[in-house]
Amino acid sequence: MNPVQINNIDHANLRVSPKAGAEFGDAANQALVFPAEFEELQREFAIIFRRRETGLQAYALLGLDRDENLFLSGDRWASRYVPASHRRGPFSIGIARDSTDAAPGEPMIHVDMDDPRVGDGEGLPLFLEHGGNAPYLNHISGVLRLLYQEMESAPAAYAALDEAGLLTPVTLSIDVSEDRRYTVPDVLVVDIERLAAMAGEPLERLHRSGVLRLAILVAASLGNIQQLIARKQMLLDATG
């Protein structure tokens, strides 16, 4: 990787392709996702949680086999919404530091100059002719802002779900056909029965914090496993 902070002088004519693909890390059966995305995600993907050394993290299920993204079609996503962790493409946030000041500076947009999408003549411009941000860069800026903010705020929301006893460990068993079953171990899902049984002050506290809404969205998202099965069946039928 070769991340470089972008500016409208050195990169005035730089174009970047927004295409996706396995070669860019999009062929993954799970995508890291964040609470601000849950409303969009739950319309299309099943949302699960996993415990990591750094704490709880949320993921969208994209496939069933290793390195399988059933929502990827060639060089584009075949879904109405693309998780921000993938939508950012070759861009990232870097913290600029003043050499005279030990305190962290402002988050700035960086681009990986080694990524083959960077410098693609058929890509989208980052800057307008007179130096302002082009629409694509404004879009990327919003995606990176979401990721930057959510990495800070998501752990508290997940901890609140956990402390309320709303997350239960399961092994998902997904039957694609009579002779083909997939298991997704070591995941946590929202326990619908516990959610329905909540009342009084604990329920009100979750409602005020917005965590109750997240729990409802995540619980509803599991119905999308049927769409995942349908996509897998279509793939198997097409490949014989």
C-alpha positions as CSV (number, residue, x, y, z in Angstrom):
1,M,0.0,0.0,0.0
2,N,1.1,3.6,-0.7
3,P,-1.4,5.9,1.0
4,V,-1.0,9.6,0.0
5,Q,-2.9,12.5,1.3
6,I,-4.8,14.0,-1.6
7,N,-5.0,17.7,-2.6
8,N,-6.3,19.7,-5.5
9,I,-2.8,20.7,-6.8
10,D,-0.9,17.4,-6.9
11,H,-4.0,15.4,-7.8
12,A,-5.9,17.9,-9.9
13,N,-6.2,15.5,-12.8
14,L,-6.3,12.2,-10.9
15,R,-9.1,9.9,-11.8
16,V,-10.2,6.9,-9.7
17,S,-12.4,4.1,-10.9
18,P,-15.3,3.2,-8.5
19,K,-15.4,-0.4,-9.7
20,A,-15.5,-3.3,-7.3
21,G,-14.1,-6.9,-7.7
22,A,-12.4,-9.8,-6.1
23,E,-9.0,-8.3,-6.8
24,F,-10.0,-5.4,-4.6
25,G,-11.0,-7.4,-1.6
26,D,-14.8,-7.5,-2.4
27,A,-14.9,-11.3,-2.6
28,A,-15.6,-11.8,1.1
29,N,-18.5,-13.7,2.7
30,Q,-18.9,-11.1,5.5
31,A,-18.5,-7.3,5.5
32,L,-17.7,-5.2,8.5
33,V,-20.7,-2.9,9.1
34,F,-21.8,-0.1,11.5
35,P,-25.0,1.0,13.3
36,A,-25.5,4.1,11.0
37,E,-25.9,1.6,8.1
38,F,-28.3,-0.8,9.8
39,E,-31.5,0.7,8.4
40,E,-30.2,0.4,4.8
41,L,-28.5,-3.0,5.5
42,Q,-31.5,-4.7,7.0
43,R,-33.5,-4.3,3.8
44,E,-31.0,-6.6,2.0
45,F,-28.5,-8.4,4.3
46,A,-28.5,-10.5,7.4
47,I,-26.7,-8.7,10.2
48,I,-24.8,-10.7,12.8
49,F,-22.3,-10.0,15.6
50,R,-18.9,-11.6,16.5
51,R,-16.8,-11.2,19.5
52,R,-13.3,-10.1,18.7
53,E,-10.3,-9.3,20.9
54,T,-11.2,-5.6,20.5
55,G,-14.8,-6.2,21.4
56,L,-18.1,-6.9,19.6
57,Q,-18.3,-6.2,15.9
58,A,-21.2,-6.3,13.4
59,Y,-21.1,-8.0,10.0
60,A,-23.3,-8.4,7.0
61,L,-23.5,-11.9,5.6
62,L,-22.6,-11.8,1.9
63,G,-22.0,-15.4,1.1
64,L,-21.8,-19.0,2.4
65,D,-18.5,-20.4,1.0
66,R,-15.1,-19.0,1.7
67,D,-14.3,-15.8,-0.3
68,E,-17.8,-15.8,-1.7
69,N,-19.8,-12.6,-2.2
70,L,-23.2,-13.4,-3.7
71,F,-23.9,-9.7,-4.1
72,L,-20.9,-9.2,-6.4
73,S,-21.5,-9.3,-10.1
74,G,-18.3,-8.8,-12.1
75,D,-16.9,-5.4,-11.3
76,R,-20.0,-4.1,-9.5
77,W,-22.3,-4.9,-6.5
78,A,-25.7,-6.3,-7.4
79,S,-27.3,-4.8,-4.4
80,R,-29.1,-1.6,-3.7
81,Y,-26.8,-0.7,-0.8
82,V,-23.0,-1.4,-0.5
83,P,-21.5,-1.5,3.0
84,A,-19.3,1.5,3.6
85,S,-16.3,-0.6,4.4
86,H,-16.3,-1.7,0.8
87,R,-17.7,1.5,-0.8
88,R,-14.7,3.5,0.3
89,G,-12.6,1.7,-2.4
90,P,-8.9,2.7,-2.3
91,F,-9.5,5.7,0.0
92,S,-8.8,5.9,3.7
93,I,-8.7,8.4,6.6
94,G,-5.3,9.5,7.9
95,I,-4.6,11.8,10.8
96,A,-2.4,14.7,9.9
97,R,0.0,15.7,12.6
98,D,1.8,18.9,13.1
99,S,5.5,18.3,13.7
100,T,5.5,20.9,16.4
101,D,2.4,19.6,18.1
102,A,2.1,16.1,19.7
103,A,-1.7,16.3,19.6
104,P,-3.4,14.5,16.6
105,G,-4.5,16.8,13.8
106,E,-7.5,16.7,11.5
107,P,-8.6,13.5,9.7
108,M,-7.6,13.8,6.0
109,I,-8.5,11.7,3.0
110,H,-5.7,9.5,1.6
111,V,-5.7,7.3,-1.5
112,D,-3.7,4.2,-2.1
113,M,-1.6,5.1,-5.1
114,D,-0.7,1.4,-5.7
115,D,-4.3,0.5,-6.2
116,P,-4.9,-0.3,-9.9
117,R,-8.2,1.8,-9.8
118,V,-6.1,4.9,-9.0
119,G,-5.1,6.7,-12.2
120,D,-7.6,4.8,-14.4
121,G,-8.2,7.1,-17.3
122,E,-11.8,6.0,-17.5
123,G,-12.3,6.6,-13.8
124,L,-14.0,9.6,-12.1
125,P,-12.3,12.9,-11.4
126,L,-11.6,13.9,-7.8
127,F,-11.5,17.6,-8.4
128,L,-13.4,20.1,-10.6
129,E,-11.5,22.1,-13.2
130,H,-11.1,25.1,-10.9
131,G,-10.1,23.1,-7.8
132,G,-13.3,22.3,-6.0
133,N,-14.3,18.7,-5.0
134,A,-15.9,16.7,-7.7
135,P,-19.1,14.7,-6.8
136,Y,-17.2,11.5,-6.5
137,L,-14.8,12.9,-3.9
138,N,-17.8,14.4,-1.9
139,H,-19.4,11.0,-1.9
140,I,-16.2,9.3,-0.7
141,S,-15.8,12.0,1.9
142,G,-19.2,11.1,3.3
143,V,-18.4,7.4,3.4
144,L,-15.1,8.0,5.2
145,R,-16.8,10.4,7.7
146,L,-19.3,7.7,8.5
147,L,-16.6,5.1,9.1
148,Y,-14.5,7.4,11.2
149,Q,-17.4,8.4,13.4
150,E,-18.8,4.9,13.7
151,M,-15.5,3.3,14.7
152,E,-15.7,5.7,17.7
153,S,-19.4,5.3,18.6
154,A,-20.3,1.7,17.7
155,P,-18.6,-0.1,20.6
156,A,-20.8,1.7,23.2
157,A,-24.0,0.7,21.3
158,Y,-22.9,-2.9,21.0
159,A,-22.0,-3.0,24.7
160,A,-25.4,-1.7,25.6
161,L,-27.0,-4.5,23.5
162,D,-24.8,-7.0,25.2
163,E,-25.4,-5.7,28.8
164,A,-29.2,-5.8,28.2
165,G,-28.9,-9.5,27.5
166,L,-30.2,-9.1,23.9
167,L,-27.4,-11.0,22.2
168,T,-27.4,-14.7,22.1
169,P,-24.7,-17.0,20.7
170,V,-25.8,-19.3,17.9
171,T,-24.6,-21.5,15.1
172,L,-26.6,-20.6,12.0
173,S,-27.6,-23.7,10.0
174,I,-28.5,-22.7,6.4
175,D,-30.1,-25.3,4.2
176,V,-29.6,-24.5,0.5
177,S,-30.9,-27.9,-0.7
178,E,-31.7,-31.3,0.6
179,D,-28.0,-32.3,0.5
180,R,-26.3,-29.0,1.0
181,R,-26.2,-27.4,4.4
182,Y,-23.9,-24.6,5.6
183,T,-23.1,-23.7,9.2
184,V,-22.0,-20.3,10.3
185,P,-20.5,-20.8,13.8
186,D,-19.6,-18.4,16.7
187,V,-22.1,-15.7,15.9
188,L,-24.4,-13.7,18.0
189,V,-27.9,-12.6,17.0
190,V,-30.5,-10.5,18.7
191,D,-32.7,-12.7,20.8
192,I,-36.2,-11.9,19.7
193,E,-37.9,-13.4,22.7
194,R,-35.8,-11.4,25.1
195,L,-36.4,-8.3,23.1
196,A,-40.2,-8.9,23.2
197,A,-40.1,-9.5,27.0
198,M,-38.3,-6.2,27.8
199,A,-40.4,-3.7,29.8
200,G,-40.2,-0.8,32.2
201,E,-37.1,1.2,32.8
202,P,-34.6,-1.0,31.0
203,L,-36.8,-0.8,27.8
204,E,-37.2,2.9,28.2
205,R,-33.4,3.4,28.6
206,L,-32.7,1.4,25.4
207,H,-35.3,3.4,23.6
208,R,-33.9,6.8,24.7
209,S,-30.4,5.8,23.7
210,G,-31.5,4.5,20.2
211,V,-30.1,1.1,20.9
212,L,-33.6,-0.4,20.9
213,R,-34.1,0.7,17.3
214,L,-30.8,-1.0,16.4
215,A,-31.9,-4.2,18.0
216,I,-35.2,-4.2,16.1
217,L,-33.4,-3.6,12.8
218,V,-30.8,-6.4,13.4
219,A,-33.6,-8.8,14.4
220,A,-35.5,-8.0,11.3
221,S,-32.5,-8.4,9.1
222,L,-32.2,-12.2,9.7
223,G,-35.2,-12.7,7.3
224,N,-32.7,-11.8,4.5
225,I,-31.1,-15.2,5.0
226,Q,-33.8,-16.5,2.6
227,Q,-32.5,-14.1,0.0
228,L,-29.0,-15.3,0.5
229,I,-30.2,-18.9,0.0
230,A,-32.0,-17.9,-3.2
231,R,-28.9,-16.2,-4.5
232,K,-26.8,-19.3,-3.7
233,Q,-29.3,-21.6,-5.4
234,M,-29.2,-19.4,-8.5
235,L,-25.4,-19.6,-8.6
236,L,-25.4,-23.4,-8.2
237,D,-28.0,-23.8,-10.9
238,A,-26.0,-21.6,-13.2
239,T,-22.7,-23.4,-12.6
240,G,-24.3,-26.9,-12.6
